[in-house]
Amino acid sequence: MGVVGESFTYPDEINGIIISIKGNQDIISVWNKTGRDDNVVQSIKDDIIRILGIPYNAQMDYTQFNVDDDKKK
């Protein structure tokens, strides 16, 4: 709902979000436009923490999907 309500600092950066609840971990997948800007990536992480009310020290990994590499195959 944070995406719909534009609760993110950079709402135009968010293309989609999926939250997957599993037995031993929860996974939040965020599709954003520009994954190369570290400030935007950190802002998205901070926004997710704020919106969901999770601890700041929660483990969050960022993996950039490189579209250019897929086009070369």
N, C-alpha and C positions, 0 to 999 in steps of 0.2 A: 504494500500500500504506500510505502515511502516513495516508490517510483511514480506511482499514479499521482500522488500528492505533491510531487516535485520537492521532496524533502532533502534532496542531495544538493551539495554545493554547486556541482556541475550537472544539472539535470539533462542537458543536451548530450552529455557523454554516455549516458546509459541507454543501451539498445535493448537489454533484457536481463532478467534475473530469474534463476531457479533456485529454490531451497529444497534440499533433499534430506529428510530426517531418516537416519539409519540407527541401528542398534548401538553401535559404539562410536559413531561420529555423525555430525551434521555437516552437510556440504552446501555452501552458497556459491553458485556460479554466476559471475557477472560478465556480461558482454558489454564492453565499452569501446568507443570509437578509436581513441588514441592511447594505446597501451604503452607507448614509448615515453610518455611524460610522467616522470616519477612523482611530481607534485600532484598531478591529477589522480594517479593510482593511490597515493597516500591519503588524499582527500576522500576518495571513495571508501577506503578502509575505515577512516575515521567516521564517515557518515554512517556506514553499516553498524559500527559499534554504538554510535549514538542512537540511531533509529531503533535497533533491536535491544538496546540496553544490556549488551554483553560486556564482560570484563575487557579492559583495554589490552591486557596481556594474553588474550585468547590467541591460539595459534592460527595464523592466517597466512596462507601461501599464495603468491601471485605467479601465475604461469601465463605468459603471453603466447597467444596463438598467432603464428606468423603466416599470414595469408600468402605472402610472396613466395615462401618456400613451397607451398602446396601448388601454386601455379607453375612452378618449374618442373614438377614431376610429369 
